[in-house]
Amino acid sequence: MTPKDLLIYKEKPALVQAAAQLIAGAIRNTLQHQSTCKFALAGGSTPGPAYAALADAAVVGDLPFEKIEIVFGDERCVAADHPDSNYAMARQAFGEKFDQFMTVHRVAGELDRIQAAAEYESALATPIDVLLLGMGPDCHVASLFPGSVAFAHHHAKAMAVQCPKPPPWRITITPEVIKQSKHVFILATGAEKAPALLEVFTKPVDPTQRPAQLVLDGTWLVDAAAASQLNLT
């Protein structure tokens, strides 16, 4: 099964610029129909440059940051200034524009993880308008790894989960939140993602084992290295 919308770029810089422009377009489209836009950020190495591009009017034009509500698809159970914090990465990448957002809902990763997840559910009371995800080499998205207990909790919106990579404890949005999101963009770069991308697109659909299959209907932006094992003829 191939994704509905697969975009392949020769180099990562072109992918980053395209991602920023597509996300900006989705935000503007959302704001044509409602007064605010809820935008969920991802962590990882590729989204950071995309955030910097979103903050650059030369790339995406002037975005109405004051109408954009920020949430996070996942967060590590660390303090806001920790090097592993997705919040810290996003703040640095957006630069001065970060303080122009209407609201930024930070996951309180320094708290008890169960408490932090429960408190974060209020930020997810309404569906996410624009969701950005990365995909790991094990097919994970957000902090939903293969076999995650989150797949068994159909009513939760945020959960504390233990992950097979450090830091081990994360707060993540759940599969139900992902399914309800309106515009979904998935970024995958690098040859190390090629086997996972092939698996996601060719194996039977089972998100509990291949979580990225939750978003086969999203817009996938991948570089040539990540797409190197795909047969697109």
C-alpha positions, 0 to 999 in steps of 0.5 A: 500500500503506497501513501496517498501523497508521497513527495521525494526530494533529492536533498534535505534542504529542498525537503525542509523548504517544501515542508515549511511551505506546505505547513504554512499553506495548511495553516493559512487554509485552516485560518480561512475557516476558523479563528485559530490553528492548532499546530502540533510540533515534532522533535528530531533532527529534521523538524528543527530546520523546518521550524527555522524556515517557518519563521523566515518570511523569505521562505513562507511569507508572513505567518499570523503567529498570533493565531497559532496555538502550539502543542507537542506530539511528544516530549521527553520527561525532562525539564524545559531547558534540558538538551533532550527537550523538544520544547527547547529545540523548538524555541531555539529553532523558531527564534524570536517568533516563538514568543509570538505564538498565541499559546504554547502548551508545553508538556511539563516533563519535569513533573511526575510523568502520570501527572504530566500526561493527565494535565496535557490532555486539556491541551488536546481537547479539540482536534489538531489542525496541523500535525507534523511527525517524523518517522524513526528507523523502527517505524515509530511516530511521536513516541508511539513505538512498535508494541506500545501500550498506547494502542490499547488505550482508546480514550486517552489523548496523552500518555506516559510511555516507556520507549526503547531509546533514551531518555526512556520515558516520554509523554506522547499523543495517542493513536486516537489523537493522530487519527483525528488530526486534520492535516498530517505531514510526515518527514523522513530523511536519510538512508537509515530510514529506507528499510522502515519506509519500505516496510510501512508502504509494503507490509500489511497495515498493522499500526501496532507493529508499524506505527507510521501506518497510522498516517498513510493518508498524510503527506509524506516528504522524504529525501532520495536516500530514505526512498532508495528502496522503494519501487516507484515504477 
